Amino acid sequence: MPELDLDESTVLHGRGLVLRTWLPEDLDALLEACQDPEIQHWTPLPSPYLPEHAELFLDACALRWVHGLASFAILDRDETCLLGSIGFVGLPEDGVVEVGYWVAPSARGRGVATAATGVICDWAFGTLEFNRVEWQAYVGNEGSRRVAERCGFTFEGTLRGRGYQRGEYRDIWIAGLLRSDGRPDVPDATGHQSAGS
């Protein structure tokens, strides 16, 4: 694998979505989305999620990219609406990266997480030449697990006490997708089969 050199100006288009780095103008939409109890329950985000948390997140975006933590806002095709977040979580290792995502309540049920995961996996395997993309979620996060399965990830087990959220250790599910694995044709975010766009 070549040396990882991520560029925060990267914009990914595909499956009816645009993935681009977070910008200061995303503050209000980010803050609103992260009030959602489901996002707070299934992620390590602060709870309650306050304006200063959103500001710190946006201020740290460039530094995360420097360290290999690509972080994208998920937008609709016209880039008018924030639908969610996706990116690399945990520092990439030799040939291995972990993907994480959440979807705003107003965008759920439209295939946004599945489409965005397909786009970022295409990029991770194609442009960045990773060998393996990992997915992890707190045990019980069935929605996130369905997304991973739709994208072709193979469930590999439970890591006991591997997660840590607000002072509590939690069990984690783990799944993996290899560059050599056959992958399903992931629909775009409107439910139509992708033509590779």
C-alpha positions as CSV (number, residue, x, y, z in Angstrom):
1,M,0.0,0.0,0.0
2,P,1.4,3.5,-0.9
3,E,1.9,6.1,1.8
4,L,-1.5,7.4,2.9
5,D,-1.8,11.1,1.8
6,L,-5.4,12.3,2.4
7,D,-6.5,15.6,1.1
8,E,-9.4,17.4,2.8
9,S,-10.4,19.0,-0.5
10,T,-11.5,15.5,-1.7
11,V,-15.1,15.4,-2.8
12,L,-16.7,12.1,-3.6
13,H,-19.8,11.8,-5.9
14,G,-21.9,8.7,-6.4
15,R,-25.1,6.9,-5.7
16,G,-27.1,10.1,-5.5
17,L,-24.9,11.6,-2.9
18,V,-22.0,14.1,-2.4
19,L,-19.4,13.4,0.3
20,R,-17.3,16.5,1.2
21,T,-15.3,17.7,4.1
22,W,-17.2,19.5,6.9
23,L,-17.3,23.3,6.6
24,P,-18.0,26.0,9.1
25,E,-21.4,26.6,7.5
26,D,-22.5,23.1,8.5
27,L,-22.6,24.1,12.2
28,D,-26.3,24.6,12.6
29,A,-27.3,21.4,10.7
30,L,-24.7,19.4,12.5
31,L,-25.8,20.6,15.9
32,E,-29.5,19.9,15.0
33,A,-28.8,16.4,13.8
34,C,-26.7,15.5,16.8
35,Q,-29.6,16.2,19.2
36,D,-31.1,13.0,18.0
37,P,-31.3,10.4,20.9
38,E,-30.5,7.5,18.5
39,I,-27.3,9.1,17.3
40,Q,-26.2,9.8,20.9
41,H,-27.1,6.3,21.9
42,W,-25.1,4.5,19.3
43,T,-22.1,6.8,19.0
44,P,-19.5,8.2,21.4
45,L,-20.7,11.7,20.7
46,P,-21.1,13.9,23.9
47,S,-24.6,13.8,25.4
48,P,-26.0,16.4,25.7
49,Y,-24.5,17.6,22.4
50,L,-23.9,21.3,22.8
51,P,-22.9,24.1,20.4
52,E,-19.3,24.0,21.6
53,H,-19.1,20.3,20.7
54,A,-20.1,21.0,17.1
55,E,-17.7,23.9,17.0
56,L,-14.8,21.8,18.3
57,F,-15.6,19.1,15.8
58,L,-15.6,21.5,12.8
59,D,-12.4,23.2,14.1
60,A,-10.6,19.9,14.3
61,C,-11.6,18.6,10.8
62,A,-8.3,19.6,9.1
63,L,-6.2,18.0,11.8
64,R,-8.2,14.7,11.5
65,W,-7.5,14.6,7.8
66,V,-3.7,15.1,8.5
67,H,-3.9,12.0,10.7
68,G,-5.7,9.8,8.1
69,L,-9.2,10.3,9.6
70,A,-11.1,11.3,6.4
71,S,-14.3,12.9,7.6
72,F,-17.2,13.7,5.2
73,A,-20.5,15.4,5.5
74,I,-23.1,13.4,3.5
75,L,-25.1,15.7,1.3
76,D,-27.9,15.3,-1.2
77,R,-26.9,15.4,-4.9
78,D,-27.6,19.2,-5.0
79,E,-25.6,19.8,-1.9
80,T,-28.5,21.6,-0.3
81,C,-29.2,19.3,2.7
82,L,-27.0,17.6,5.3
83,L,-28.0,13.9,5.4
84,G,-25.4,12.5,7.8
85,S,-21.7,11.9,8.4
86,I,-19.3,9.2,7.3
87,G,-15.5,8.8,7.6
88,F,-12.6,6.8,8.8
89,V,-12.6,6.3,12.6
90,G,-9.6,5.1,14.4
91,L,-6.1,5.6,12.9
92,P,-5.7,3.7,9.6
93,E,-3.2,0.8,9.9
94,D,-1.2,-0.9,7.1
95,G,-3.9,-1.7,4.6
96,V,-6.8,-1.5,7.0
97,V,-9.2,1.3,7.8
98,E,-12.5,1.4,9.8
99,V,-15.6,3.2,8.6
100,G,-18.2,4.9,10.8
101,Y,-21.4,6.7,9.9
102,W,-24.6,8.2,11.2
103,V,-27.7,9.5,9.4
104,A,-29.8,12.5,10.4
105,P,-33.4,11.5,11.5
106,S,-35.0,13.3,8.5
107,A,-32.9,11.3,6.1
108,R,-33.5,7.8,7.5
109,G,-35.2,5.0,5.5
110,R,-33.8,6.3,2.1
111,G,-30.7,4.2,1.9
112,V,-28.3,7.1,2.7
113,A,-26.0,5.1,5.0
114,T,-25.8,2.2,2.6
115,A,-25.1,4.4,-0.5
116,A,-22.5,6.5,1.4
117,T,-20.8,3.4,2.7
118,G,-20.6,2.0,-0.9
119,V,-19.1,5.3,-2.1
120,I,-16.4,5.5,0.6
121,C,-15.5,1.8,0.2
122,D,-15.1,2.3,-3.5
123,W,-12.7,5.2,-2.7
124,A,-10.9,3.2,0.1
125,F,-10.2,0.2,-2.2
126,G,-9.7,2.0,-5.5
127,T,-8.0,5.3,-4.9
128,L,-6.4,4.6,-1.5
129,E,-5.7,0.9,-2.2
130,F,-6.7,-0.4,1.3
131,N,-6.9,-4.1,1.6
132,R,-9.6,-4.2,4.3
133,V,-12.4,-1.9,5.5
134,E,-13.7,-2.7,9.0
135,W,-17.1,-1.9,10.5
136,Q,-17.7,-1.8,14.2
137,A,-20.9,-1.0,16.2
138,Y,-22.1,-1.3,19.7
139,V,-24.0,-4.7,20.1
140,G,-27.6,-4.1,19.4
141,N,-27.2,-1.5,16.7
142,E,-29.2,-3.5,14.2
143,G,-29.7,-0.6,11.7
144,S,-26.0,-0.1,11.3
145,R,-25.4,-3.8,11.0
146,R,-28.0,-4.1,8.2
147,V,-26.1,-1.3,6.3
148,A,-22.8,-3.2,6.7
149,E,-24.4,-6.5,5.5
150,R,-26.0,-4.7,2.5
151,C,-22.6,-3.4,1.5
152,G,-21.1,-6.9,1.6
153,F,-19.3,-6.9,5.0
154,T,-18.8,-10.3,6.6
155,F,-19.8,-10.4,10.3
156,E,-16.9,-11.7,12.2
157,G,-17.9,-11.7,15.9
158,T,-18.3,-9.8,19.1
159,L,-15.4,-8.0,20.9
160,R,-16.3,-8.1,24.6
161,G,-15.8,-4.8,26.4
162,R,-14.0,-3.2,23.4
163,G,-16.1,-0.1,23.2
164,Y,-16.1,2.8,25.7
165,Q,-18.9,5.2,25.8
166,R,-19.4,7.9,28.5
167,G,-17.7,6.0,31.3
168,E,-19.0,2.5,30.4
169,Y,-17.4,-0.4,28.5
170,R,-19.6,-1.9,25.9
171,D,-19.5,-5.0,23.7
172,I,-18.8,-4.3,20.0
173,W,-19.8,-6.1,16.8
174,I,-17.1,-6.3,14.1
175,A,-17.3,-7.1,10.4
176,G,-14.8,-6.8,7.6
177,L,-14.8,-6.2,3.8
178,L,-11.8,-7.2,1.7
179,R,-10.8,-5.6,-1.6
180,S,-11.0,-9.1,-3.1
181,D,-14.5,-9.7,-1.8
182,G,-17.4,-9.7,-4.2
183,R,-19.6,-6.7,-3.4
184,P,-23.3,-6.2,-4.1
185,D,-24.4,-3.5,-6.4
186,V,-25.5,-0.9,-3.7
187,P,-28.5,1.1,-4.6
188,D,-28.3,4.9,-4.7
189,A,-29.8,7.0,-2.0
190,T,-33.2,7.1,-3.7
191,G,-33.4,3.3,-3.9
192,H,-32.5,2.9,-7.6
193,Q,-29.7,0.6,-8.6
194,S,-26.5,2.4,-9.1
195,A,-25.0,2.7,-12.5
196,G,-21.6,3.5,-11.0
197,S,-22.3,7.2,-10.9
